[in-house]
Amino acid sequence: MTVQAIFAPVFAQVMLTFALLVWMGRERWVAVRAGAVKGQKGVSPRRIEWPARAQQVSDCYLNQFELPLLFYVAVGLGFLTRSADLVFVTLSWVFVATRYVHAFVHTGSNRTATRFGWFLVGALILMAMWIWLAARIYAPV
């Protein structure tokens, strides 16, 4: 696989993360300007009680540093060991697609069961990526 093919899903995941960062910043800025947040000097933003919408987007943004961390490591290892093949890259795209749907649900209806379902599908795809990666490294074809 080409470098571009291997890292394209990574850039798509990073794009989602940055989009949520900008959205979170906007929601927080609007909340502060509207007086909906009582700012305290030196208090971490995680301890501030944000309005529901700002908190919802913030939670979704923070989710991008949990499960996707294992995705980034897997892609890096797949690239370094030259084990990232078509199956691996396809699984990468499917994982990223589940993250987009998860984020859409999280920042939309935020139905817990639906959101968890997409999280679970993504987690299972990520597990499959790791199993495939291990098989390619330890039992090369």
C-alpha positions as CSV (number, residue, x, y, z in Angstrom):
1,M,0.0,0.0,0.0
2,T,1.1,3.5,-0.6
3,V,1.9,6.0,2.2
4,Q,-1.0,8.1,1.0
5,A,-3.5,5.2,1.2
6,I,-2.2,4.1,4.7
7,F,-2.4,7.6,6.2
8,A,-5.6,8.9,4.5
9,P,-7.9,7.5,7.2
10,V,-5.6,9.1,9.9
11,F,-6.0,12.5,8.2
12,A,-9.7,12.0,8.1
13,Q,-9.8,11.2,11.8
14,V,-7.6,14.2,12.6
15,M,-9.9,16.4,10.5
16,L,-12.9,15.2,12.7
17,T,-11.0,16.0,15.8
18,F,-10.0,19.5,14.7
19,A,-13.6,20.2,13.5
20,L,-14.9,19.2,16.9
21,L,-12.2,21.4,18.5
22,V,-13.3,24.4,16.5
23,W,-17.0,23.7,17.3
24,M,-16.3,23.2,21.0
25,G,-14.4,26.5,21.1
26,R,-17.3,28.3,19.3
27,E,-19.8,26.8,21.7
28,R,-17.8,27.8,24.7
29,W,-17.1,31.3,23.4
30,V,-20.8,31.8,22.8
31,A,-21.7,30.6,26.3
32,V,-19.1,32.9,27.9
33,R,-20.2,35.9,25.9
34,A,-23.9,35.2,26.7
35,G,-23.0,35.1,30.4
36,A,-24.1,31.5,30.7
37,V,-20.8,30.6,32.4
38,K,-19.4,32.1,35.5
39,G,-15.7,32.1,34.7
40,Q,-13.3,31.7,37.6
41,K,-9.7,32.7,37.2
42,G,-7.4,29.7,37.2
43,V,-10.1,27.1,37.1
44,S,-9.7,24.3,34.6
45,P,-12.3,24.3,31.7
46,R,-13.1,20.7,32.8
47,R,-14.4,22.0,36.1
48,I,-16.5,24.7,34.7
49,E,-20.2,23.9,34.4
50,W,-20.8,24.6,30.7
51,P,-24.3,24.8,29.1
52,A,-25.6,21.4,27.9
53,R,-24.7,22.0,24.2
54,A,-21.2,23.2,24.9
55,Q,-20.7,20.2,27.2
56,Q,-22.1,17.8,24.7
57,V,-19.6,18.9,22.0
58,S,-16.8,19.0,24.5
59,D,-17.5,15.4,25.5
60,C,-17.5,14.4,21.9
61,Y,-14.2,16.2,21.3
62,L,-12.6,14.5,24.3
63,N,-13.8,11.1,23.0
64,Q,-11.5,11.6,20.1
65,F,-8.5,11.0,22.4
66,E,-9.7,7.7,23.8
67,L,-10.3,4.9,21.3
68,P,-8.7,6.7,18.4
69,L,-5.4,6.6,20.3
70,L,-5.2,2.9,19.7
71,F,-6.0,3.5,16.0
72,Y,-3.1,6.0,15.6
73,V,-0.7,3.5,17.2
74,A,-2.0,0.6,15.0
75,V,-1.6,2.7,11.8
76,G,1.9,3.8,12.8
77,L,3.0,0.2,13.6
78,G,1.3,-1.0,10.4
79,F,3.3,1.5,8.4
80,L,6.6,0.9,10.2
81,T,6.5,-2.8,9.9
82,R,5.1,-2.6,6.3
83,S,2.2,-4.7,7.4
84,A,-0.5,-2.3,6.3
85,D,-2.2,-4.0,3.4
86,L,-5.6,-3.5,1.7
87,V,-7.4,-5.3,4.5
88,F,-5.8,-3.1,7.1
89,V,-6.5,0.1,5.2
90,T,-10.1,-0.9,4.6
91,L,-10.5,-1.6,8.3
92,S,-9.0,1.8,9.1
93,W,-11.6,3.5,6.9
94,V,-14.4,1.6,8.4
95,F,-13.2,2.5,11.9
96,V,-13.0,6.2,11.0
97,A,-16.5,6.0,9.5
98,T,-17.8,4.7,12.8
99,R,-16.1,7.6,14.6
100,Y,-17.9,10.1,12.3
101,V,-21.2,8.4,12.9
102,H,-20.6,8.2,16.6
103,A,-19.7,11.9,16.6
104,F,-22.9,12.7,14.6
105,V,-25.0,10.8,17.1
106,H,-23.2,12.3,20.1
107,T,-23.6,15.9,18.9
108,G,-27.1,15.3,17.6
109,S,-29.8,13.1,19.2
110,N,-27.2,11.8,21.7
111,R,-29.2,8.7,22.3
112,T,-27.0,6.6,24.5
113,A,-27.9,3.2,23.1
114,T,-27.3,4.3,19.5
115,R,-24.1,6.1,20.4
116,F,-22.9,3.0,22.4
117,G,-23.8,0.8,19.4
118,W,-21.5,2.8,17.1
119,F,-18.8,2.9,19.7
120,L,-19.0,-0.9,20.0
121,V,-18.8,-1.4,16.3
122,G,-15.8,0.9,16.1
123,A,-14.1,-0.9,19.0
124,L,-14.7,-4.3,17.3
125,I,-13.3,-3.0,14.1
126,L,-10.3,-1.6,15.9
127,M,-9.8,-5.0,17.6
128,A,-9.9,-6.7,14.2
129,M,-7.3,-4.2,13.0
130,W,-5.0,-5.2,15.8
131,I,-5.5,-8.9,15.3
132,W,-4.9,-8.5,11.6
133,L,-1.8,-6.4,12.3
134,A,-0.4,-9.0,14.8
135,A,-1.1,-11.8,12.3
136,R,0.8,-9.9,9.6
137,I,3.7,-9.2,11.8
138,Y,4.0,-12.6,13.5
139,A,2.9,-14.8,10.6
140,P,3.7,-12.8,7.4
141,V,2.1,-14.1,4.3
